[in-house]
Amino acid sequence: MKSHQKNNVQKVVLVISDLHLSAGKMIKGKRNLLEDFHYDNELIDFLNYYSAGDYLEIEVELVINGDFLDFLAVPYVEFYDDEFWSESAALAKLRMIMRAHTGVLDALKRFLSKPNKRIVYIIGNHDAEFVFDSMKEEFLNYFGELRKNIILSNSISTHVPIKGVCIQHGHQYERAHEFDQENAVVETLNGEKYFIPPWGSYYVTNVINKYKQERHFINAVRPIKHFIIHGILFDTFFTFRFMLSNFYYFVMVRFWHFYMTKRSLKQVFEDIFRELELFQDYESLTRQFFEKNPESRVLIVGHTHNPTLRIFNDGTTFINTGTWTRMVNLDLGQWNNGNVLTYAKILVKKLDYEIEDFEKNVEVDLKHWMGINNLPYSEYH
């Protein structure tokens, strides 16, 4: 940042998403294959860097844009089937994650203790159980008095940190993962509360987690069609078992639901195709977003784990902040980004600007965190 051109910047906004902190590498002496986050030290360095030195006094807002914690990847709790979605199970999963990544939580606490620092946490589909008030309280209580510098609310699905910039997790664009954050909890006559997950969350816990125990990379390969083709050729038996499970699950969970609603066959298949719109073209979605929100200049999302920076002819910008988990890209037309730790960085030179002067006062970019380790080696994940 070149020392902010010496006091040229009034505010910095950092956006990270899809880190998927789970229950840790080892559980009860056994390797946990569901843990996808292996960059605790890198994240700690990141938080320390942006709260010290040139960034010590400047206003820095860290936006955690969903899926920071991964409650879907913590099956090692004594709750099964539908009890997995209970408030008690959610709290058990949260405590397990917090115990596994205390270094990261302490780094967040140090970040918040510095002048002019705050965190905005947007709920995603993998940390959706934060809709429970008790979950928010459990997490926020870790930070003591510093919790006043954290915004974590069911009402935030779109965050506007500065004029002209909108931040969304992105799951709301896929019917498999969308849910109503303010109406996603039901309560039994006994006072027990349960989260109502989207069917995509059931799919992750019942299909993906099962096969991830055999092929830990199964949720990290893109594009999916290339993964299937490659698997049929080189891992035939496993791939056919995986495809059969997907087909059986979808028929039992979705097709049967549509059939029982007494819709016409045409309507059933139309709904099915809409349900299967995973990882769809975000360019068309972006154009629709800017048409509906003409005052917006930048849309930042996560969710798909595909880091993207696209500047359109009209000057609007689309950014996907990618992920801090390892990905495998089988598309030869794409750069295989592997372990790239990407994040969006927004520099605001003047806070009270008019939207017509957005380009003069705001710089938006997609960055790659390389760490500050002075050792001649790094940990291999």
C-alpha positions as CSV (number, residue, x, y, z in Angstrom):
1,M,0.0,0.0,0.0
2,K,3.1,2.2,0.1
3,S,2.3,3.6,3.5
4,H,-1.1,4.7,2.3
5,Q,0.7,7.4,0.2
6,K,1.3,8.9,3.7
7,N,-2.2,9.6,5.1
8,N,-4.0,9.5,1.8
9,V,-6.4,6.8,2.9
10,Q,-9.1,7.3,5.5
11,K,-10.5,3.8,5.6
12,V,-9.5,0.2,4.6
13,V,-12.1,-2.5,4.0
14,L,-10.9,-6.1,3.9
15,V,-13.2,-8.9,2.7
16,I,-12.4,-12.6,3.3
17,S,-14.8,-15.5,2.8
18,D,-15.1,-19.3,2.8
19,L,-12.3,-20.2,5.2
20,H,-14.3,-23.2,6.6
21,L,-12.7,-23.5,10.0
22,S,-13.9,-26.8,11.4
23,A,-13.1,-29.2,14.3
24,G,-9.3,-29.4,13.7
25,K,-6.9,-31.8,12.1
26,M,-7.1,-34.5,14.8
27,I,-10.0,-35.6,16.8
28,K,-9.6,-38.2,19.6
29,G,-6.3,-39.3,18.1
30,K,-7.6,-39.8,14.6
31,R,-7.2,-37.6,11.5
32,N,-10.2,-35.5,10.7
33,L,-10.6,-35.6,6.9
34,L,-13.5,-33.1,7.1
35,E,-11.2,-30.2,8.2
36,D,-10.4,-28.1,5.1
37,F,-8.7,-25.1,6.8
38,H,-5.0,-25.5,7.3
39,Y,-3.8,-21.9,7.3
40,D,-4.1,-20.8,10.9
41,N,-0.7,-19.2,11.0
42,E,-1.2,-17.4,7.7
43,L,-4.5,-16.0,8.9
44,I,-3.0,-14.9,12.2
45,D,-0.2,-13.1,10.3
46,F,-2.8,-11.5,8.1
47,L,-4.8,-10.1,11.0
48,N,-1.6,-8.9,12.8
49,Y,-0.4,-7.2,9.6
50,Y,-3.6,-5.2,9.1
51,S,-3.7,-4.0,12.7
52,A,-0.1,-2.8,13.1
53,G,2.5,-0.6,11.4
54,D,0.9,1.6,8.8
55,Y,-2.5,0.2,9.7
56,L,-2.3,0.7,13.4
57,E,-4.2,4.0,13.6
58,I,-6.2,3.9,10.4
59,E,-9.8,2.7,10.3
60,V,-9.9,-1.0,9.2
61,E,-13.1,-2.9,8.7
62,L,-12.8,-6.7,8.3
63,V,-15.8,-8.2,6.6
64,I,-16.1,-11.9,7.1
65,N,-18.3,-12.8,4.2
66,G,-19.8,-16.1,5.2
67,D,-18.6,-19.7,5.7
68,F,-15.8,-18.6,8.1
69,L,-16.8,-21.5,10.4
70,D,-18.1,-24.7,8.9
71,F,-20.8,-26.3,11.1
72,L,-21.6,-28.8,8.3
73,A,-18.1,-30.4,8.6
74,V,-18.4,-31.3,12.3
75,P,-20.2,-34.6,12.6
76,Y,-18.1,-35.6,15.7
77,V,-20.8,-34.6,18.2
78,E,-23.3,-36.9,20.0
79,F,-26.2,-35.8,17.9
80,Y,-27.6,-37.8,15.0
81,D,-30.1,-37.4,12.2
82,D,-32.4,-34.4,12.7
83,E,-30.9,-33.8,16.2
84,F,-27.8,-32.6,14.2
85,W,-29.8,-29.4,13.5
86,S,-30.8,-28.7,17.1
87,E,-29.6,-25.7,19.0
88,S,-27.8,-28.0,21.5
89,A,-25.9,-29.7,18.6
90,A,-25.0,-26.3,17.0
91,L,-23.5,-25.1,20.3
92,A,-21.5,-28.3,20.6
93,K,-20.1,-27.9,17.1
94,L,-19.3,-24.2,17.7
95,R,-17.4,-25.0,20.9
96,M,-15.5,-27.8,19.1
97,I,-14.4,-25.4,16.3
98,M,-13.4,-22.7,18.8
99,R,-11.2,-25.1,20.7
100,A,-9.5,-26.3,17.5
101,H,-8.7,-22.7,16.3
102,T,-8.0,-20.7,19.5
103,G,-5.0,-19.1,17.8
104,V,-7.2,-17.5,15.1
105,L,-9.8,-16.4,17.7
106,D,-7.0,-14.8,19.8
107,A,-5.7,-13.0,16.7
108,L,-9.2,-11.7,16.0
109,K,-9.3,-10.4,19.6
110,R,-5.9,-8.6,19.2
111,F,-7.2,-7.1,15.9
112,L,-10.2,-5.7,17.6
113,S,-8.2,-4.3,20.5
114,K,-6.3,-2.0,18.2
115,P,-7.7,1.5,17.5
116,N,-10.4,1.9,14.8
117,K,-10.8,-1.8,14.1
118,R,-14.1,-3.6,13.7
119,I,-15.5,-6.9,12.2
120,V,-18.7,-7.4,10.3
121,Y,-19.7,-11.1,10.1
122,I,-22.1,-12.1,7.3
123,I,-23.7,-15.5,7.7
124,G,-23.2,-18.0,4.9
125,N,-24.7,-21.5,4.3
126,H,-22.0,-23.4,6.1
127,D,-22.2,-21.3,9.3
128,A,-26.0,-20.8,9.0
129,E,-26.6,-22.0,12.6
130,F,-25.5,-18.6,13.7
131,V,-29.2,-17.8,13.3
132,F,-29.6,-19.1,16.8
133,D,-29.2,-16.2,19.2
134,S,-27.4,-18.5,21.7
135,M,-24.8,-19.2,19.0
136,K,-24.1,-15.5,18.4
137,E,-23.8,-15.0,22.2
138,E,-21.4,-17.9,22.6
139,F,-19.2,-16.6,19.8
140,L,-19.3,-13.0,20.8
141,N,-18.7,-13.7,24.5
142,Y,-15.2,-15.0,23.6
143,F,-14.3,-11.4,22.8
144,G,-15.4,-9.9,26.1
145,E,-15.8,-6.1,26.0
146,L,-14.5,-6.1,22.5
147,R,-17.7,-7.7,21.2
148,K,-19.1,-4.2,20.8
149,N,-16.8,-3.9,17.7
150,I,-18.3,-7.0,16.0
151,I,-21.5,-6.9,14.0
152,L,-23.2,-10.3,13.7
153,S,-26.9,-10.3,12.9
154,N,-29.6,-12.3,11.2
155,S,-30.7,-9.2,9.4
156,I,-27.5,-8.8,7.4
157,S,-27.5,-10.6,4.1
158,T,-26.1,-7.6,2.1
159,H,-23.5,-5.3,3.7
160,V,-22.7,-1.9,2.3
161,P,-19.4,-0.8,4.0
162,I,-19.1,2.3,1.9
163,K,-21.3,4.0,-0.7
164,G,-21.3,2.0,-4.0
165,V,-20.0,-1.3,-2.6
166,C,-22.2,-4.2,-1.8
167,I,-21.1,-7.5,-0.2
168,Q,-23.1,-10.7,-0.2
169,H,-22.0,-14.3,0.5
170,G,-23.7,-15.6,-2.6
171,H,-25.6,-18.6,-1.5
172,Q,-28.9,-16.8,-1.9
173,Y,-28.4,-17.1,-5.7
174,E,-28.7,-20.9,-5.5
175,R,-31.9,-22.5,-4.5
176,A,-30.1,-25.5,-3.0
177,H,-28.5,-23.2,-0.4
178,E,-30.8,-20.3,0.1
179,F,-32.6,-19.9,3.4
180,D,-34.5,-17.1,5.3
181,Q,-32.1,-16.0,8.0
182,E,-34.8,-14.3,10.0
183,N,-37.3,-17.3,9.8
184,A,-35.0,-20.3,9.9
185,V,-35.6,-21.5,13.5
186,V,-38.6,-23.5,14.7
187,E,-39.4,-24.3,18.4
188,T,-41.0,-27.5,19.7
189,L,-43.7,-27.6,22.3
190,N,-40.9,-28.5,24.8
191,G,-39.1,-25.3,24.0
192,E,-36.3,-27.0,22.0
193,K,-35.1,-25.0,19.0
194,Y,-34.1,-26.4,15.6
195,F,-32.5,-24.9,12.5
196,I,-34.4,-25.5,9.2
197,P,-31.5,-26.1,6.8
198,P,-31.7,-25.7,3.0
199,W,-31.6,-29.1,1.2
200,G,-28.1,-28.3,0.1
201,S,-26.9,-28.6,3.7
202,Y,-28.6,-32.0,4.0
203,Y,-26.7,-33.0,0.9
204,V,-23.4,-31.9,2.3
205,T,-23.8,-33.8,5.6
206,N,-25.4,-36.9,4.1
207,V,-23.5,-37.4,0.8
208,I,-20.4,-35.2,0.6
209,N,-19.2,-35.9,4.1
210,K,-19.6,-39.6,3.7
211,Y,-17.5,-39.8,0.5
212,K,-15.0,-37.2,1.7
213,Q,-13.8,-39.9,4.1
214,E,-12.7,-41.9,1.1
215,R,-11.5,-39.0,-1.2
216,H,-10.8,-36.0,0.9
217,F,-10.7,-33.7,-2.2
218,I,-14.2,-34.5,-3.4
219,N,-15.6,-31.1,-2.5
220,A,-12.6,-29.2,-3.8
221,V,-12.6,-30.1,-7.5
222,R,-13.9,-27.8,-10.2
223,P,-15.5,-28.0,-12.7
224,I,-17.7,-30.8,-11.4
225,K,-18.3,-32.2,-14.9
226,H,-14.6,-32.6,-15.4
227,F,-14.3,-34.3,-12.1
228,I,-17.0,-36.8,-13.1
229,I,-15.4,-37.5,-16.5
230,H,-11.9,-37.9,-14.9
231,G,-13.4,-40.1,-12.2
232,I,-15.2,-42.4,-14.6
233,L,-11.9,-43.0,-16.5
234,F,-9.5,-43.3,-13.6
235,D,-11.6,-44.1,-10.4
236,T,-14.5,-45.9,-11.9
237,F,-16.0,-47.8,-9.0
238,F,-15.9,-44.9,-6.6
239,T,-17.3,-42.4,-9.1
240,F,-20.2,-44.6,-10.0
241,R,-21.0,-45.1,-6.3
242,F,-20.8,-41.4,-5.8
243,M,-23.1,-40.7,-8.8
244,L,-25.6,-43.3,-7.7
245,S,-25.7,-41.7,-4.2
246,N,-26.3,-38.3,-5.7
247,F,-29.1,-39.6,-7.9
248,Y,-30.8,-41.5,-5.1
249,Y,-30.5,-38.6,-2.7
250,F,-31.9,-36.1,-5.1
251,V,-34.8,-38.4,-6.0
252,M,-35.7,-39.1,-2.4
253,V,-35.3,-35.5,-1.1
254,R,-36.4,-33.3,-4.0
255,F,-38.2,-35.2,-6.7
256,W,-40.5,-36.9,-4.2
257,H,-41.2,-33.6,-2.6
258,F,-42.2,-32.1,-6.0
259,Y,-44.3,-35.1,-6.9
260,M,-46.2,-35.0,-3.6
261,T,-47.2,-31.4,-4.2
262,K,-49.3,-32.7,-7.2
263,R,-47.7,-30.5,-9.7
264,S,-47.7,-31.3,-13.4
265,L,-44.8,-33.3,-14.8
266,K,-43.6,-30.2,-16.7
267,Q,-43.6,-28.1,-13.5
268,V,-41.7,-30.8,-11.6
269,F,-38.9,-30.9,-14.2
270,E,-38.7,-27.1,-14.4
271,D,-38.3,-27.0,-10.6
272,I,-35.7,-29.7,-10.7
273,F,-33.6,-27.9,-13.2
274,R,-33.8,-24.7,-11.1
275,E,-32.8,-26.7,-8.0
276,L,-29.7,-28.0,-9.8
277,E,-28.4,-24.6,-10.8
278,L,-25.2,-24.9,-8.8
279,F,-22.1,-22.7,-9.5
280,Q,-24.1,-20.9,-12.2
281,D,-22.8,-18.0,-14.3
282,Y,-22.2,-15.1,-11.9
283,E,-21.7,-12.7,-14.8
284,S,-25.3,-12.7,-15.7
285,L,-26.3,-12.5,-12.1
286,T,-24.0,-9.5,-11.7
287,R,-25.6,-7.7,-14.6
288,Q,-29.0,-8.3,-13.0
289,F,-27.7,-7.0,-9.7
290,F,-26.4,-3.7,-11.1
291,E,-29.6,-3.2,-13.1
292,K,-31.6,-3.4,-9.9
293,N,-29.1,-1.4,-7.9
294,P,-27.9,1.5,-10.2
295,E,-26.1,3.3,-7.4
296,S,-23.8,0.3,-6.9
297,R,-20.4,0.2,-8.4
298,V,-18.9,-3.0,-6.9
299,L,-20.4,-6.4,-6.0
300,I,-18.3,-8.7,-3.8
301,V,-19.4,-12.3,-3.2
302,G,-17.8,-15.6,-2.1
303,H,-19.5,-19.1,-1.9
304,T,-18.2,-20.7,-5.1
305,H,-14.5,-20.7,-4.1
306,N,-13.6,-19.3,-7.5
307,P,-11.5,-16.1,-7.1
308,T,-12.5,-13.6,-9.8
309,L,-12.0,-10.0,-10.6
310,R,-14.0,-8.7,-13.5
311,I,-14.3,-5.1,-14.6
312,F,-17.2,-4.4,-17.0
313,N,-17.3,-1.8,-19.8
314,D,-19.6,0.5,-17.8
315,G,-17.0,0.6,-14.9
316,T,-18.8,-1.7,-12.5
317,T,-16.8,-4.4,-10.9
318,F,-17.5,-8.0,-9.8
319,I,-15.2,-9.7,-7.3
320,N,-15.4,-13.3,-5.9
321,T,-13.0,-13.5,-3.0
322,G,-12.4,-17.2,-3.5
323,T,-11.5,-19.4,-0.5
324,W,-8.7,-20.2,1.9
325,T,-9.1,-23.9,1.4
326,R,-7.2,-26.0,-1.1
327,M,-8.9,-26.3,-4.5
328,V,-8.2,-28.4,-7.6
329,N,-9.1,-27.0,-11.0
330,L,-9.3,-29.5,-13.8
331,D,-10.2,-26.8,-16.4
332,L,-7.1,-26.3,-18.6
333,G,-8.5,-22.8,-19.5
334,Q,-8.3,-21.7,-15.9
335,W,-5.3,-21.1,-13.7
336,N,-5.0,-23.9,-11.1
337,N,-5.0,-21.7,-8.1
338,G,-4.3,-24.4,-5.6
339,N,-3.6,-22.9,-2.2
340,V,-4.0,-19.2,-3.1
341,L,-5.3,-17.2,-0.1
342,T,-7.4,-14.5,-1.7
343,Y,-9.2,-11.5,-0.3
344,A,-10.6,-8.2,-1.5
345,K,-9.0,-4.9,-0.4
346,I,-10.8,-1.5,-0.6
347,L,-9.0,1.8,0.0
348,V,-11.2,4.8,0.7
349,K,-9.4,8.1,0.2
350,K,-12.4,10.3,1.2
351,L,-15.4,9.0,3.2
352,D,-17.9,11.7,2.3
353,Y,-17.7,11.4,-1.5
354,E,-20.6,11.5,-4.0
355,I,-21.3,8.4,-6.0
356,E,-20.3,10.2,-9.2
357,D,-16.8,10.5,-7.7
358,F,-16.5,6.9,-6.7
359,E,-13.6,6.1,-9.0
360,K,-11.6,9.1,-7.7
361,N,-12.0,8.1,-4.1
362,V,-12.2,4.3,-3.9
363,E,-9.7,1.7,-5.0
364,V,-10.9,-1.9,-5.1
365,D,-8.8,-4.9,-5.8
366,L,-8.5,-8.7,-5.3
367,K,-5.3,-9.6,-3.4
368,H,-3.4,-12.8,-2.7
369,W,-2.0,-13.1,0.8
370,M,1.5,-14.5,0.6
371,G,2.3,-14.3,4.3
372,I,5.3,-12.8,6.1
373,N,7.2,-15.9,7.0
374,N,10.9,-15.3,6.8
375,L,11.8,-19.0,6.9
376,P,13.0,-20.6,3.6
377,Y,10.2,-23.2,3.8
378,S,6.4,-23.4,4.5
379,E,4.2,-26.2,5.7
380,Y,3.0,-28.6,3.0
381,H,-0.8,-29.2,3.2
